Amino acid sequence: MARTASLSGFPEWLPEERLVEQHVLDSLRHTFELHGFSSIETRAVETVGQLLRKGDIDKEVYGLSRLQDDEGEEAGKGKHDPHALALHFDLTVPFARYVVENAGYLAFPFRRYQIQKVWRGERPQEGRAREFTQADIDVVGDGELPFRYDVEIALVIAEALGALPIPEFRLRINNRKLAEGFYRGIGLTDTAGVLRSIDKLEKIGPDKVAELLKSELGATDEQAQAALKLAGIKTEDTSFVAQVRSLGVSNDLLEEGLNELEQVIEAAVKRVPGKVVADLSIARGLDYYTGTVVETVLVGHEQLGSICSGGRYDALASKGNRKFPGVGLSIGVTRLVSRILSQDLAKASRSVPTAVFVALTSDESWGEAQDVATELRSRGIAAEVAAKAEKFGKQIKFADRRGIPFVWFTDEDGKHQVKDIRSGVQVDADPATWTPSDEDIRVQVAATPAS
């Protein structure tokens, strides 16, 4: 079970917990690279103006300053000074800046993945930390980006999550064009405001959302109920199309969004059945989304919130008249790992990478033991050498306490033996040829039987 961090909101893992996190990260990298995504890393800081230009999240942004300014340096830049520095709160905004600045060096459509720490001033709780790791993938075009990438991104993420030791998950997908077109069709012009209200549906319930729509946006009771009927549509196939049309609303943008969402769901039903649902309550709070929007939940752990979210953005990045539309999704790695650890959903097979502990017959044999370890390491077998020649029983207990599966012995005549301390089986071995099983040569992380 994950420990409680001594500084709230800034989690730290024990070695065996870190092995689980590394397994998740390595698995994600592997899947992303199989699909041709290149890795980048952006700086940890951006200007306040860059971070706040899309969406009202200034209360969550950590400003950056030195404890003491140099003599003559401008002191204490205001928190809303656009040139002040702040830690990035996600990876999408920095990525948009990166694309604009490096457009002349990138081949479009540009496929990138990015795994980094981000910082957000939220109230800490399970699944929400102030410092956490995200894993993003995006495809960005120059001028235009075919809608087919929206479909591909959803399929890649379904594959990436499916390779992790986690419970069943569902990608809940909607389309902002569909929602905005519907709202316009029923006479609600402040579509961004309606989306923000609908985004609160799971937190405050339909009655309070209806009151918000009426009191803050001037919606009639009929308009509020129509918006809630749309948000109530959820299907695991393309039958949502008929359900939306049965509501009797006509709008060109609605039809465009309906067609796009149908393409995503149709492809998902074919290629990743059971992993995707059309959920017309999904809105996403940030203003830069313009089409497909996605949130992902673990089945049976819905209270954790979304573990992966994102969507289409057509105007986040621009340079003069040059536009860089994109689509991307972000996995909340720390949120996911926190739940894996707190619920014992998966465990590492041991707490250290070491596969072989080389025991000492005498203190004078340390050099020979190092030779054995070097030979093993040259073949990719992690090994460490005892620090002193204690009784063999004590050296074995030390290895067992650390979770090391094998202990290597070399007698005075130079004969080698290796012992599996789990079974007690001891056999002759040659450091140039002996190899443990694939399961033992590397730490294995797997879902626990209970999960």
N, C-alpha and C positions, 0 to 999 in steps of 0.2 A: 504494500500500500504506500502511496506517495506521502512523503512527510509534509508537514506544514512549514512553509518558508518562514525564516526568522524575520524577514522584511516582507511585509504583506504585498503581494502582487508581483514579486520577483522570484519565481521558483528556481530551485536548484535541485539537481537529481543526484542520488547515490549512484555509484558505479554500475550496479545492475540495472538501475532505472535508465541511466544514460545509454546503456546498451540497447534498451528497447527503443529509445528515441533515435539512436543512430540507425537502427534497423529500419525504422519508418522513413527516415531521411534518405537512406541508401536505396530503399525500394522505390521511393518517389523519383529520385534521380534516374534510376534505371529505366522506369517506364517512360519518363519524359524524353530521355535521350533516344529510346527506341523509336519514338515518334518524330525525331528530328529537331527537338527543341534545344537551342544552345543556352548555356549558362552565362549569366551576367551577374554582377554585383554593383549596386549603386552606393554612393556615400550615405552615411547615416543621417546627415543633416541636410535640410533644404531651407530656403528663405521662408519666412512666415507668409509672405505674399504668395509664393508658389503653393504652399500647403493649403491655404484657406481660400483659394480662388474657386473651388468647387465644393459646395456643401457647407453647412453651418456646424462645424465641429471644433470651434476654437477652444471650448472648455476642456477638450481632451488632449490638446497638443502641449507637449513639454517644450518650453523655451530653453535655449542654451546660452549660458553666459559664464564668464569667469568670476570667481569669488571676489577678485580684486582687479580693477581696471588699471592699465598702465597710466602713468602720469600724463596728463594732457589728452588722454583718449576720451571720447564721448562716453559719458557714464550713463548706465541704466537705460538703454533703449527701451521705449515703450513696448508693451506686450503685443501691440498691433502694428508696430513699425514693420512695413513690408520687407525691409532689408535685414531685419533681425533674423538670427538662426534658430531653428527648432528641429527636434528629432522627428523623423518621419513616422506617421501614424499608420501607414499602410505602404505597399510597394507599387501600387498602381500610379499614384501621382508622381513619385520619383521616376518611374519608368517612362511616363509621358514626357517628362523633361529630358530624360536620357535620349529618347528617340529624336526629339526636336534638335538637340545639340549634336547628335551623331548621325543625322540622316544621310549625310554625304558619304558615310563609311558603311552603311548597312544595306543589305540586299533585301528588298521587299518582295512579297510579304515576309516580314521578319518574325521568326518563331523563337521565343525566348522563355526560359524558366529561370526563376530567381528564388533562392532560399536564404532568408536573412531574418535577423531580429528587427522588430518594430516596437514602438513605445506609444502607449495610449493611456491617458489619465482617467481610467475608469475605476469604479468601485470594485475592488478585488472580490471575487467569489469563484467557486469552482467553474472552470471554463472561461473565466475572464481574468486576465493578468495585466499588469502594467508594462511588463516586458515579456514579449513572447515571439515565437518563431512562426513565420508564414512561408508557405511554398506556393508560388504563383506560376501560372503559365499563361501566355498571351500570344496572339497572332495580330500583328499590326500591318496595315497596308499603306500605300502611298496614293492618296486621292480616293481610292475605293478599296473595299475588301469584300469579296464574294460572301454571300450569306452561308455558303457551305461550311465556312470555318466555324460558325456558331454550332453547327451539328457536330463537327469534328472535336471541338473542345469538350463538349459534353461527353462524347464517347471516350476520349482520352482520360478524363477525370474518373469516369466510371471504372475504367480498367485499372487506373492507379489506386483507387480506393479498394477495389476488389482484391488487390494483391496484398493488402495490409491485414494484420491479425485483429480485425475489428468485427463487431456484429454486423448484421444486415444494415444497409443504408438505402436511402431514397433521395435522388436528385429531384427537387421540387422546382419545376420550370414554368415560367410565365413569359409574357412579352409586353413590354411597356407600350408599344404601339397599339396592341390589342386593347389594353386598359385605357390608355389616353383617348383612343378613337371612340371607345364605348362611352366614356364620360362626356366627350364632346357631343356624341350622338344623343345623349339624354339632357343636354343643355348645361352641363357643368364645365365652365371655361377654365377654372383654376385647377388644371389637371395635376400639377405638382402637389398642390395642397391636398387633393383627394388621395393621391398616392401616399402621402405622408400619413394621412388618417388611416387608410387601409392597412398600412404597414404596422399599425398598432393593434390590429385585430386580435391576434393571439394573446396579447398582454392585457387588454382591457375589455375584450368581448364586443359582440355586434351592437348591443344597445348603446354603449358609450361611444362607439365609433359613429353610429347614426346621429347621436347628439352633437358630436364634433362637426360632422358634415353640415348639420343644420345651423348650429350656432356660429361656427367660424367661417363657413364657406357659403352660407345662405341657401343651402340645398332644401328643396321641399321634401316632405316625407316620402313622396313617390320616388324622387331622385335618389334619396338615401337608401331606400329599400332596393332599388334597381342595382345600385353600386354593390350592395351587400349580396344580392343574388349572384352577380357576376363573380364576386370573391368566393362564393360558396361552391363553385364548380371545381371538382377534382376528379380526374379520370386517369387510368393507367394505359389508355389507348387514345386514339384520335376521336373518340365519341364526344369529346368536349366541344368540337366544332358545331355539331348539331345542337347541343345544349345552349351554346352562346347565341346561335341564330334564332333559337326558339324564344329568346327574350325580345325579339322584334326591333332591335336597334340597327340603324343603317349608317355607316360611315366608311369612307375610303381607307382611312388610317386603321380602323378596326379590322377591315378585310385584309389589309397588308400584314398586320400583326398576327391575325388568325392563320393565314397561310404559312407564315414563318414558323410559328409554334407547331403547326401540324407537321412540317418537315422534320423538326427536331424530334418530336415524339414518335413519328413513324419510323425514323432511323433507329431510335433507341429501342423500340419494341422489337425490332428485328435483330439488332446486334447485342444489346445488353438487356434482355427481357427481365422485367421485375425490378429494375434498378431506377427507373425514371417514372415520374408522375406529372401530368399537367395539373398545376395547382394555381388557379387564377387569383388566389389571395396574396401571392408573392409580389411584393412591390419594390423592395430594396430602397433604403432611405436616401442614399447619395444621389445627387442631381445629375451626375454625368452619364448615367445609364440611359440608353436610347432605344433598345430593342429587347433581345433575349435577356432575362434575368433568372438567376439560379440561387437557390438555397438548398443545403443538404443536411439531413438529419440521420442520426443513428436510430434504427428501429428499437423501441424500448427505452431509449435514452433521449427522447424528444425534449425534455426539460433542459438539456444541456445547451440547446440552441443549435444554430447552423455550424457545421464543421467545415463547410466549403461553400463559398458564395462568389458571385460576380456576375458578369454579363457583357453585353455589347455596349460600346461607347463610340459614337461617331464624331464627337467634337471635343474630346478631352485634350488631344494633342493637336497643335496647329502652329504653322510658321508662316505669317503673312496670309496669303490666299491658299497656301498649301495645307491640306488636311491629312491627318494620319488616323483613320478609323481603326478600331481594334475590337477584339473580343478576348476575354480572359476570365479565369477563375482562380480563387485563392483558397488554399487549404490552411485552416488554423491548426498548425502542427502541435503547438503547446496545448491547446484545448483538447485535441484528440489524444495526445499522450497522457495528459492529466487524467482523463477518464479511463484510459487503458490501465493506468497504474492504480488509481483509487478503487477500481472495481475488479482488479486482478483479471482483466480480460486477456492478458498475454504476459508471458514471462520469458526471461532469458534463461538458457540452459545452465549457465554459470555466471558468476559475478565478475570474472576476469577473463581477458582474452587468452591467457596462458593455457596451453594444452598439456605441456610436459614440465614437471619440476625435476631438475637434475640434482640428485642428492650427492652429498660428499661422504666418501669413505673416511677421509682424513682431511685436515686443513691443508695438507700439502697437495691434495688432489684437485684443488680449486681450478688450476690451470687446465688440467685434462677435462674437467667438467665443463669449462667454458668452451673447449674445443668441440665437445659433444653438442652443446647448445648452439654453437655457431653452425655446425653441420645441419642440425635440424632446421634452424631459421633459414638457411640457404634454400631449403625446399619448401618454405612457406609454413613451417610448423612453429607456432609461438612457444618459446621456451624461456625459463628463467632458472638461475642457479642458486642453490642454498648459500647462505652467507657464512655458515659455520658447520663443522662436522659434529652435529649432535647425534644421539642414538637414532637409528633408522626409524624406530617407532615414532619418535618425536617429529622427525622430518616429514613422515607420512601424515601425521596429524595436522601439521602446518599446511601441507598441500590440500588436505581434505577440507580444512576450515576455510580455505580460499576458493574452494570449488574446482581445483585443478584435477582433471581426471586421471592423469598418468604420472608415475614417479619413475625416474631412470636411475639405475644403479650400475656402477662399474667397480668390479672387485680388483684386488691387488694384482691379479694376473692379466688385467685388461679385458676381461669378459664383460659384455654388456647384457643387461636385462632390463625389461620395462614392466612395470606392474600397473594394471588397471585397479585402482584402489576402491572402485565401486563394487567390482565382482571378486577381487582378490586374486585374479588370474595373473600369473607372472611368466613371461616367456623370454627366450633369448632374442636379442635384437641387434641390428647394425645401424648406427646413426646415419649411414649413407643411404639406407634403403627402407628402413622401417617407417611406416606411415599409418596414422590412425584413420578411422573411418571419416567420411565426409561430415557426419554429424558431430564428430568430436574435434575435428581439426579447426573448426570455427565455431564461435558462439552461435547457437540457434535461438531464434525468437519465434514462438508459436502461440497461437491462441490456446488458452487453458480449456480443459474439457468442459468445465462448468459454463463457459461463455458460448 
